[in-house]
Amino acid sequence: MQDNTLLETLKWKKFPVLDHGFVCLVDVMGSDTAVVQAARVSYGEGTRKTSDDRTLLRYLMRHRHTTPFEMAEVKLLVRVPMDTWRQWIRHRTASVNEYSTRYSLAIDAVYATESDAWRRQATANRQGSEGMIGTECGSRLTEREKAFHEQARSLYEERIGSGVAREQARKDLPLSTYTEAYWKVDLHNLLRFLALRMEPNAQFEIVRYATTIGQEIVRPIFPLVWEAFLDYQLKSMRLSRLEQDVLSRLARSGRIPADEEQFLEAQDESWRTLERCRERDECREKLIRLGILAVRSESNGG
Ligand SMILES: Cc1cc2nc3c(=O)[nH]c(=O)nc-3n(C[C@H](O)[C@H](O)[C@H](O)COP(=O)(O)OP(=O)(O)OC[C@H]3O[C@@H](n4cnc5c(N)ncnc54)[C@H](O)[C@@H]3O)c2cc1C
């Protein structure tokens, strides 16, 4: 059953993201129950006796029986900087209507960066960032950014004022300009989006959007699905064959050595096979998460 009071509270509420962005629930079809109901069609009446809704949902998520999750849908209105939207729109399994800057004036809002928010390029992960640029340099960059945003907007407005078509006047607007879109997606593909975009390797900005959608919208409307999603997707860990070898050798050795890296290097063929590469770094991160290796300073993604 859908809790109508909850939906009325959530619908059209703008959850702020970044400086001028938001996500807003427009409509929803289905609930935890809709997923369970669809699954029971395929598993038959028997499941009613042997498993309650929560157990069944957790089973479906654990075993990647995904189609029942397609029975629920969520429609959002989002306001998002264009560069973040460019990553978002790569998720093709959604229906989209975007604000048209051919038809209307471009939204007069840009995503600005505070002086302490400039991230440093990561060395290990070429796509990511790690640590921050100092505020002295950051203040200068923020000042330059502000001047640039003002100049870009003023050029755009000058073109519009001179009668240039909106479709052409917009061509030099920065990617930090906000756009708006309706985004409708089924729950299965929404969870897929969240799993990829709430992950530390995703870019900070899209992580903020995905986390807000997950926490503020999906969690209250689909509490059992959300719980299973955290347990079996977002906070779960996949182990490759080589990683399993490393772990079982460590377990068989019966001790956590003082210098784990040296121990692994000497003893573990799989560890050596992984060599010095992203795969080995990822294996190390997993061992750290499991409390087997000591924490070292690592890239914090981006
Ligand atoms: C951290 C990160 C870094 C990324 N870096 C890059 C990058 O550098 N360059 C880049 O181009 N992209 C990049 N991407 C985007 C990525 O490659 C995917 O396009 C994006 O994550 C959408 O995932 P998806 O295709 O699974 O989702 P969706 O498009 O929603 O598709 C969901 C699933 O539907 C199926 N599907 C959808 N369309 C088709 C189709 N046409 N044919 C067959 N099956 C289909 C597939 O099973 C797919 O997994 C990055 C994504 C992340 C999370």
The ligand as an ORCA input file, in Angstrom:
! r2SCAN-3c Opt
* xyz 0 1
  C      32.610      6.438    -12.618
  C      32.122      6.485    -14.049
  C      32.983      6.887    -15.045
  C      32.524      6.926    -16.383
  N      33.384      7.348    -17.363
  C      32.957      7.414    -18.648
  C      33.838      7.870    -19.689
  O      34.969      8.201    -19.455
  N      33.328      7.963    -20.960
  C      32.052      7.581    -21.262
  O      31.674      7.657    -22.430
  N      31.214      7.144    -20.303
  C      31.623      7.052    -19.009
  N      30.765      6.634    -18.037
  C      29.366      6.294    -18.410
  C      29.174      4.786    -18.463
  O      29.982      4.188    -19.466
  C      27.700      4.469    -18.751
  O      27.344      5.000    -19.993
  C      26.785      5.068    -17.710
  O      27.251      4.763    -16.427
  C      25.376      4.504    -17.893
  O      25.393      3.155    -17.481
  P      24.491      2.074    -18.185
  O      24.822      1.989    -19.643
  O      24.612      0.820    -17.394
  O      23.013      2.702    -17.949
  P      21.799      2.762    -18.958
  O      22.142      3.505    -20.185
  O      20.636      3.261    -18.146
  O      21.550      1.269    -19.348
  C      21.211      0.298    -18.356
  C      21.467     -1.057    -18.965
  O      20.567     -1.235    -20.080
  C      21.243     -1.940    -21.109
  N      21.310     -1.072    -22.301
  C      20.944      0.236    -22.394
  N      21.110      0.669    -23.660
  C      21.603     -0.367    -24.356
  C      22.026     -0.549    -25.703
  N      21.954      0.437    -26.584
  N      22.495     -1.754    -26.052
  C      22.577     -2.761    -25.178
  N      22.227     -2.665    -23.895
  C      21.740     -1.483    -23.483
  C      22.619     -2.301    -20.595
  O      22.573     -3.541    -19.951
  C      22.874     -1.238    -19.559
  O      23.837     -1.595    -18.598
  C      31.186      6.563    -16.706
  C      30.326      6.148    -15.682
  C      30.775      6.100    -14.363
  C      29.810      5.662    -13.287
*
